[in-house]
Amino acid sequence: MSKFANLTRRFFSDDEGATLLEYGMLVLLITVLSITAVKNIGSKVSNGFNTVNTNLPN
């Protein structure tokens, strides 16, 4: 029975999985923010080029 108790105690005190989950969530957050930033900046740059293109003389 003490072997089972030791195994159970070790299982609940191990925090490596929690650390991996935190890093995964951090990577997910950075990815979402990067995609959002690229979409917003890309549309603004595209609009700027379209404005310059329409204002150029023929």
PDB file of N, CA, C and O in Angstrom:
ATOM      1  N   MET A   1       0.823  -1.206   0.000  1.00  0.00           N
ATOM      2  CA  MET A   1       0.000   0.000   0.000  1.00  0.00           C
ATOM      3  C   MET A   1       0.858   1.258   0.000  1.00  0.00           C
ATOM      4  O   MET A   1       0.452   2.273  -0.565  1.00  0.00           O
ATOM      5  N   SER A   2       2.030   1.217   0.617  1.00  0.00           N
ATOM      6  CA  SER A   2       2.873   2.403   0.658  1.00  0.00           C
ATOM      7  C   SER A   2       3.418   2.737  -0.728  1.00  0.00           C
ATOM      8  O   SER A   2       3.667   3.906  -1.026  1.00  0.00           O
ATOM      9  N   LYS A   3       3.605   1.724  -1.580  1.00  0.00           N
ATOM     10  CA  LYS A   3       4.053   1.987  -2.946  1.00  0.00           C
ATOM     11  C   LYS A   3       2.994   2.782  -3.708  1.00  0.00           C
ATOM     12  O   LYS A   3       3.324   3.713  -4.442  1.00  0.00           O
ATOM     13  N   PHE A   4       1.732   2.420  -3.535  1.00  0.00           N
ATOM     14  CA  PHE A   4       0.633   3.149  -4.174  1.00  0.00           C
ATOM     15  C   PHE A   4       0.538   4.569  -3.622  1.00  0.00           C
ATOM     16  O   PHE A   4       0.304   5.517  -4.372  1.00  0.00           O
ATOM     17  N   ALA A   5       0.718   4.713  -2.325  1.00  0.00           N
ATOM     18  CA  ALA A   5       0.666   6.042  -1.701  1.00  0.00           C
ATOM     19  C   ALA A   5       1.798   6.921  -2.217  1.00  0.00           C
ATOM     20  O   ALA A   5       1.592   8.103  -2.493  1.00  0.00           O
ATOM     21  N   ASN A   6       2.985   6.354  -2.348  1.00  0.00           N
ATOM     22  CA  ASN A   6       4.119   7.126  -2.875  1.00  0.00           C
ATOM     23  C   ASN A   6       3.884   7.530  -4.327  1.00  0.00           C
ATOM     24  O   ASN A   6       4.188   8.655  -4.723  1.00  0.00           O
ATOM     25  N   LEU A   7       3.347   6.613  -5.112  1.00  0.00           N
ATOM     26  CA  LEU A   7       3.048   6.911  -6.512  1.00  0.00           C
ATOM     27  C   LEU A   7       2.000   8.011  -6.619  1.00  0.00           C
ATOM     28  O   LEU A   7       2.131   8.917  -7.442  1.00  0.00           O
ATOM     29  N   THR A   8       0.973   7.937  -5.801  1.00  0.00           N
ATOM     30  CA  THR A   8      -0.079   8.963  -5.812  1.00  0.00           C
ATOM     31  C   THR A   8       0.470  10.321  -5.385  1.00  0.00           C
ATOM     32  O   THR A   8       0.157  11.343  -5.996  1.00  0.00           O
ATOM     33  N   ARG A   9       1.278  10.328  -4.351  1.00  0.00           N
ATOM     34  CA  ARG A   9       1.886  11.577  -3.874  1.00  0.00           C
ATOM     35  C   ARG A   9       2.773  12.190  -4.947  1.00  0.00           C
ATOM     36  O   ARG A   9       2.741  13.403  -5.156  1.00  0.00           O
ATOM     37  N   ARG A  10       3.563  11.369  -5.628  1.00  0.00           N
ATOM     38  CA  ARG A  10       4.439  11.860  -6.686  1.00  0.00           C
ATOM     39  C   ARG A  10       3.634  12.406  -7.861  1.00  0.00           C
ATOM     40  O   ARG A  10       4.010  13.410  -8.467  1.00  0.00           O
ATOM     41  N   PHE A  11       2.519  11.738  -8.181  1.00  0.00           N
ATOM     42  CA  PHE A  11       1.678  12.182  -9.290  1.00  0.00           C
ATOM     43  C   PHE A  11       1.101  13.572  -9.025  1.00  0.00           C
ATOM     44  O   PHE A  11       1.098  14.418  -9.920  1.00  0.00           O
ATOM     45  N   PHE A  12       0.620  13.815  -7.821  1.00  0.00           N
ATOM     46  CA  PHE A  12      -0.005  15.104  -7.517  1.00  0.00           C
ATOM     47  C   PHE A  12       1.007  16.210  -7.248  1.00  0.00           C
ATOM     48  O   PHE A  12       0.654  17.386  -7.331  1.00  0.00           O
ATOM     49  N   SER A  13       2.245  15.874  -6.930  1.00  0.00           N
ATOM     50  CA  SER A  13       3.252  16.908  -6.685  1.00  0.00           C
ATOM     51  C   SER A  13       4.030  17.255  -7.950  1.00  0.00           C
ATOM     52  O   SER A  13       4.750  18.254  -7.967  1.00  0.00           O
ATOM     53  N   ASP A  14       3.904  16.453  -9.009  1.00  0.00           N
ATOM     54  CA  ASP A  14       4.620  16.707 -10.253  1.00  0.00           C
ATOM     55  C   ASP A  14       3.960  17.870 -10.986  1.00  0.00           C
ATOM     56  O   ASP A  14       2.759  17.837 -11.255  1.00  0.00           O
ATOM     57  N   ASP A  15       4.749  18.904 -11.311  1.00  0.00           N
ATOM     58  CA  ASP A  15       4.186  20.077 -11.979  1.00  0.00           C
ATOM     59  C   ASP A  15       4.760  20.295 -13.372  1.00  0.00           C
ATOM     60  O   ASP A  15       4.605  21.386 -13.922  1.00  0.00           O
ATOM     61  N   GLU A  16       5.411  19.309 -13.960  1.00  0.00           N
ATOM     62  CA  GLU A  16       5.965  19.475 -15.299  1.00  0.00           C
ATOM     63  C   GLU A  16       4.870  19.615 -16.349  1.00  0.00           C
ATOM     64  O   GLU A  16       5.040  20.379 -17.299  1.00  0.00           O
ATOM     65  N   GLY A  17       3.774  18.919 -16.215  1.00  0.00           N
ATOM     66  CA  GLY A  17       2.676  19.033 -17.166  1.00  0.00           C
ATOM     67  C   GLY A  17       2.041  20.410 -17.137  1.00  0.00           C
ATOM     68  O   GLY A  17       1.636  20.936 -18.174  1.00  0.00           O
ATOM     69  N   ALA A  18       1.953  20.993 -15.954  1.00  0.00           N
ATOM     70  CA  ALA A  18       1.382  22.338 -15.838  1.00  0.00           C
ATOM     71  C   ALA A  18       2.274  23.354 -16.538  1.00  0.00           C
ATOM     72  O   ALA A  18       1.779  24.279 -17.181  1.00  0.00           O
ATOM     73  N   THR A  19       3.578  23.186 -16.417  1.00  0.00           N
ATOM     74  CA  THR A  19       4.499  24.103 -17.072  1.00  0.00           C
ATOM     75  C   THR A  19       4.374  23.989 -18.589  1.00  0.00           C
ATOM     76  O   THR A  19       4.376  25.000 -19.290  1.00  0.00           O
ATOM     77  N   LEU A  20       4.269  22.786 -19.087  1.00  0.00           N
ATOM     78  CA  LEU A  20       4.104  22.569 -20.520  1.00  0.00           C
ATOM     79  C   LEU A  20       2.807  23.204 -21.009  1.00  0.00           C
ATOM     80  O   LEU A  20       2.779  23.800 -22.086  1.00  0.00           O
ATOM     81  N   LEU A  21       1.747  23.084 -20.241  1.00  0.00           N
ATOM     82  CA  LEU A  21       0.471  23.689 -20.607  1.00  0.00           C
ATOM     83  C   LEU A  21       0.582  25.215 -20.637  1.00  0.00           C
ATOM     84  O   LEU A  21       0.034  25.859 -21.531  1.00  0.00           O
ATOM     85  N   GLU A  22       1.280  25.785 -19.674  1.00  0.00           N
ATOM     86  CA  GLU A  22       1.452  27.242 -19.648  1.00  0.00           C
ATOM     87  C   GLU A  22       2.235  27.724 -20.860  1.00  0.00           C
ATOM     88  O   GLU A  22       1.884  28.741 -21.458  1.00  0.00           O
ATOM     89  N   TYR A  23       3.290  27.007 -21.229  1.00  0.00           N
ATOM     90  CA  TYR A  23       4.054  27.386 -22.421  1.00  0.00           C
ATOM     91  C   TYR A  23       3.199  27.249 -23.674  1.00  0.00           C
ATOM     92  O   TYR A  23       3.285  28.085 -24.573  1.00  0.00           O
ATOM     93  N   GLY A  24       2.395  26.230 -23.743  1.00  0.00           N
ATOM     94  CA  GLY A  24       1.508  26.055 -24.890  1.00  0.00           C
ATOM     95  C   GLY A  24       0.507  27.189 -25.012  1.00  0.00           C
ATOM     96  O   GLY A  24       0.251  27.683 -26.110  1.00  0.00           O
ATOM     97  N   MET A  25      -0.055  27.598 -23.895  1.00  0.00           N
ATOM     98  CA  MET A  25      -1.004  28.713 -23.917  1.00  0.00           C
ATOM     99  C   MET A  25      -0.311  30.015 -24.314  1.00  0.00           C
ATOM    100  O   MET A  25      -0.897  30.841 -25.015  1.00  0.00           O
ATOM    101  N   LEU A  26       0.925  30.200 -23.873  1.00  0.00           N
ATOM    102  CA  LEU A  26       1.685  31.397 -24.231  1.00  0.00           C
ATOM    103  C   LEU A  26       1.973  31.424 -25.728  1.00  0.00           C
ATOM    104  O   LEU A  26       1.854  32.475 -26.359  1.00  0.00           O
ATOM    105  N   VAL A  27       2.348  30.291 -26.300  1.00  0.00           N
ATOM    106  CA  VAL A  27       2.597  30.214 -27.741  1.00  0.00           C
ATOM    107  C   VAL A  27       1.309  30.487 -28.513  1.00  0.00           C
ATOM    108  O   VAL A  27       1.336  31.183 -29.528  1.00  0.00           O
ATOM    109  N   LEU A  28       0.197  29.956 -28.053  1.00  0.00           N
ATOM    110  CA  LEU A  28      -1.091  30.198 -28.697  1.00  0.00           C
ATOM    111  C   LEU A  28      -1.448  31.687 -28.670  1.00  0.00           C
ATOM    112  O   LEU A  28      -1.899  32.233 -29.677  1.00  0.00           O
ATOM    113  N   LEU A  29      -1.252  32.335 -27.541  1.00  0.00           N
ATOM    114  CA  LEU A  29      -1.546  33.765 -27.419  1.00  0.00           C
ATOM    115  C   LEU A  29      -0.672  34.590 -28.356  1.00  0.00           C
ATOM    116  O   LEU A  29      -1.167  35.501 -29.022  1.00  0.00           O
ATOM    117  N   ILE A  30       0.617  34.283 -28.415  1.00  0.00           N
ATOM    118  CA  ILE A  30       1.522  35.016 -29.302  1.00  0.00           C
ATOM    119  C   ILE A  30       1.130  34.806 -30.757  1.00  0.00           C
ATOM    120  O   ILE A  30       1.193  35.741 -31.556  1.00  0.00           O
ATOM    121  N   THR A  31       0.726  33.588 -31.112  1.00  0.00           N
ATOM    122  CA  THR A  31       0.311  33.296 -32.487  1.00  0.00           C
ATOM    123  C   THR A  31      -0.934  34.087 -32.869  1.00  0.00           C
ATOM    124  O   THR A  31      -0.994  34.675 -33.949  1.00  0.00           O
ATOM    125  N   VAL A  32      -1.914  34.101 -31.992  1.00  0.00           N
ATOM    126  CA  VAL A  32      -3.158  34.833 -32.283  1.00  0.00           C
ATOM    127  C   VAL A  32      -2.887  36.325 -32.415  1.00  0.00           C
ATOM    128  O   VAL A  32      -3.423  36.972 -33.315  1.00  0.00           O
ATOM    129  N   LEU A  33      -2.063  36.879 -31.533  1.00  0.00           N
ATOM    130  CA  LEU A  33      -1.748  38.306 -31.611  1.00  0.00           C
ATOM    131  C   LEU A  33      -0.954  38.633 -32.875  1.00  0.00           C
ATOM    132  O   LEU A  33      -1.160  39.684 -33.481  1.00  0.00           O
ATOM    133  N   SER A  34      -0.062  37.751 -33.270  1.00  0.00           N
ATOM    134  CA  SER A  34       0.722  37.982 -34.489  1.00  0.00           C
ATOM    135  C   SER A  34      -0.167  37.967 -35.724  1.00  0.00           C
ATOM    136  O   SER A  34      -0.028  38.824 -36.597  1.00  0.00           O
ATOM    137  N   ILE A  35      -1.074  37.007 -35.804  1.00  0.00           N
ATOM    138  CA  ILE A  35      -1.974  36.928 -36.952  1.00  0.00           C
ATOM    139  C   ILE A  35      -2.863  38.168 -37.022  1.00  0.00           C
ATOM    140  O   ILE A  35      -3.083  38.722 -38.098  1.00  0.00           O
ATOM    141  N   THR A  36      -3.365  38.593 -35.877  1.00  0.00           N
ATOM    142  CA  THR A  36      -4.216  39.795 -35.840  1.00  0.00           C
ATOM    143  C   THR A  36      -3.438  41.025 -36.286  1.00  0.00           C
ATOM    144  O   THR A  36      -3.954  41.840 -37.051  1.00  0.00           O
ATOM    145  N   ALA A  37      -2.199  41.168 -35.815  1.00  0.00           N
ATOM    146  CA  ALA A  37      -1.379  42.323 -36.187  1.00  0.00           C
ATOM    147  C   ALA A  37      -1.068  42.317 -37.676  1.00  0.00           C
ATOM    148  O   ALA A  37      -1.141  43.361 -38.324  1.00  0.00           O
ATOM    149  N   VAL A  38      -0.727  41.171 -38.223  1.00  0.00           N
ATOM    150  CA  VAL A  38      -0.405  41.086 -39.652  1.00  0.00           C
ATOM    151  C   VAL A  38      -1.628  41.406 -40.502  1.00  0.00           C
ATOM    152  O   VAL A  38      -1.507  42.078 -41.527  1.00  0.00           O
ATOM    153  N   LYS A  39      -2.791  40.941 -40.097  1.00  0.00           N
ATOM    154  CA  LYS A  39      -4.010  41.253 -40.854  1.00  0.00           C
ATOM    155  C   LYS A  39      -4.294  42.750 -40.850  1.00  0.00           C
ATOM    156  O   LYS A  39      -4.610  43.328 -41.891  1.00  0.00           O
ATOM    157  N   ASN A  40      -4.182  43.379 -39.679  1.00  0.00           N
ATOM    158  CA  ASN A  40      -4.474  44.811 -39.590  1.00  0.00           C
ATOM    159  C   ASN A  40      -3.442  45.639 -40.339  1.00  0.00           C
ATOM    160  O   ASN A  40      -3.801  46.564 -41.067  1.00  0.00           O
ATOM    161  N   ILE A  41      -2.185  45.323 -40.174  1.00  0.00           N
ATOM    162  CA  ILE A  41      -1.134  46.089 -40.853  1.00  0.00           C
ATOM    163  C   ILE A  41      -1.197  45.847 -42.352  1.00  0.00           C
ATOM    164  O   ILE A  41      -0.999  46.771 -43.141  1.00  0.00           O
ATOM    165  N   GLY A  42      -1.472  44.611 -42.747  1.00  0.00           N
ATOM    166  CA  GLY A  42      -1.538  44.290 -44.173  1.00  0.00           C
ATOM    167  C   GLY A  42      -2.631  45.052 -44.890  1.00  0.00           C
ATOM    168  O   GLY A  42      -2.423  45.532 -46.004  1.00  0.00           O
ATOM    169  N   SER A  43      -3.781  45.168 -44.277  1.00  0.00           N
ATOM    170  CA  SER A  43      -4.879  45.900 -44.921  1.00  0.00           C
ATOM    171  C   SER A  43      -4.577  47.392 -44.994  1.00  0.00           C
ATOM    172  O   SER A  43      -4.944  48.046 -45.971  1.00  0.00           O
ATOM    173  N   LYS A  44      -3.920  47.938 -43.985  1.00  0.00           N
ATOM    174  CA  LYS A  44      -3.566  49.360 -44.017  1.00  0.00           C
ATOM    175  C   LYS A  44      -2.514  49.645 -45.083  1.00  0.00           C
ATOM    176  O   LYS A  44      -2.587  50.661 -45.774  1.00  0.00           O
ATOM    177  N   VAL A  45      -1.541  48.755 -45.216  1.00  0.00           N
ATOM    178  CA  VAL A  45      -0.519  48.930 -46.250  1.00  0.00           C
ATOM    179  C   VAL A  45      -1.152  48.809 -47.629  1.00  0.00           C
ATOM    180  O   VAL A  45      -0.828  49.583 -48.529  1.00  0.00           O
ATOM    181  N   SER A  46      -2.037  47.861 -47.801  1.00  0.00           N
ATOM    182  CA  SER A  46      -2.716  47.684 -49.081  1.00  0.00           C
ATOM    183  C   SER A  46      -3.544  48.915 -49.437  1.00  0.00           C
ATOM    184  O   SER A  46      -3.528  49.363 -50.583  1.00  0.00           O
ATOM    185  N   ASN A  47      -4.254  49.454 -48.477  1.00  0.00           N
ATOM    186  CA  ASN A  47      -5.037  50.669 -48.725  1.00  0.00           C
ATOM    187  C   ASN A  47      -4.131  51.839 -49.087  1.00  0.00           C
ATOM    188  O   ASN A  47      -4.483  52.652 -49.942  1.00  0.00           O
ATOM    189  N   GLY A  48      -2.979  51.930 -48.453  1.00  0.00           N
ATOM    190  CA  GLY A  48      -2.029  53.005 -48.773  1.00  0.00           C
ATOM    191  C   GLY A  48      -1.517  52.890 -50.193  1.00  0.00           C
ATOM    192  O   GLY A  48      -1.447  53.889 -50.908  1.00  0.00           O
ATOM    193  N   PHE A  49      -1.156  51.678 -50.615  1.00  0.00           N
ATOM    194  CA  PHE A  49      -0.697  51.488 -51.991  1.00  0.00           C
ATOM    195  C   PHE A  49      -1.810  51.776 -52.990  1.00  0.00           C
ATOM    196  O   PHE A  49      -1.544  52.349 -54.046  1.00  0.00           O
ATOM    197  N   ASN A  50      -3.033  51.399 -52.690  1.00  0.00           N
ATOM    198  CA  ASN A  50      -4.158  51.674 -53.593  1.00  0.00           C
ATOM    199  C   ASN A  50      -4.399  53.174 -53.713  1.00  0.00           C
ATOM    200  O   ASN A  50      -4.703  53.666 -54.799  1.00  0.00           O
ATOM    201  N   THR A  51      -4.268  53.898 -52.624  1.00  0.00           N
ATOM    202  CA  THR A  51      -4.447  55.355 -52.657  1.00  0.00           C
ATOM    203  C   THR A  51      -3.372  55.999 -53.511  1.00  0.00           C
ATOM    204  O   THR A  51      -3.666  56.872 -54.327  1.00  0.00           O
ATOM    205  N   VAL A  52      -2.131  55.578 -53.331  1.00  0.00           N
ATOM    206  CA  VAL A  52      -1.035  56.134 -54.136  1.00  0.00           C
ATOM    207  C   VAL A  52      -1.249  55.796 -55.611  1.00  0.00           C
ATOM    208  O   VAL A  52      -1.027  56.637 -56.481  1.00  0.00           O
ATOM    209  N   ASN A  53      -1.675  54.580 -55.886  1.00  0.00           N
ATOM    210  CA  ASN A  53      -1.891  54.163 -57.263  1.00  0.00           C
ATOM    211  C   ASN A  53      -2.985  54.968 -57.940  1.00  0.00           C
ATOM    212  O   ASN A  53      -2.843  55.326 -59.109  1.00  0.00           O
ATOM    213  N   THR A  54      -4.063  55.259 -57.248  1.00  0.00           N
ATOM    214  CA  THR A  54      -5.152  56.036 -57.851  1.00  0.00           C
ATOM    215  C   THR A  54      -4.764  57.503 -58.026  1.00  0.00           C
ATOM    216  O   THR A  54      -5.314  58.174 -58.899  1.00  0.00           O
ATOM    217  N   ASN A  55      -3.841  58.017 -57.228  1.00  0.00           N
ATOM    218  CA  ASN A  55      -3.459  59.427 -57.322  1.00  0.00           C
ATOM    219  C   ASN A  55      -2.331  59.668 -58.309  1.00  0.00           C
ATOM    220  O   ASN A  55      -1.999  60.822 -58.580  1.00  0.00           O
ATOM    221  N   LEU A  56      -1.734  58.625 -58.852  1.00  0.00           N
ATOM    222  CA  LEU A  56      -0.671  58.800 -59.838  1.00  0.00           C
ATOM    223  C   LEU A  56      -1.267  59.247 -61.162  1.00  0.00           C
ATOM    224  O   LEU A  56      -2.355  58.818 -61.545  1.00  0.00           O
ATOM    225  N   PRO A  57      -0.532  60.125 -61.863  1.00  0.00           N
ATOM    226  CA  PRO A  57      -1.030  60.541 -63.183  1.00  0.00           C
ATOM    227  C   PRO A  57      -0.870  59.393 -64.192  1.00  0.00           C
ATOM    228  O   PRO A  57       0.019  58.552 -64.064  1.00  0.00           O
ATOM    229  N   ASN A  58      -1.743  59.385 -65.182  1.00  0.00           N
ATOM    230  CA  ASN A  58      -1.702  58.343 -66.215  1.00  0.00           C
ATOM    231  C   ASN A  58      -0.604  58.553 -67.155  1.00  0.00           C
ATOM    232  O   ASN A  58      -0.428  57.766 -68.085  1.00  0.00           O
TER     233      ASN A  58
END
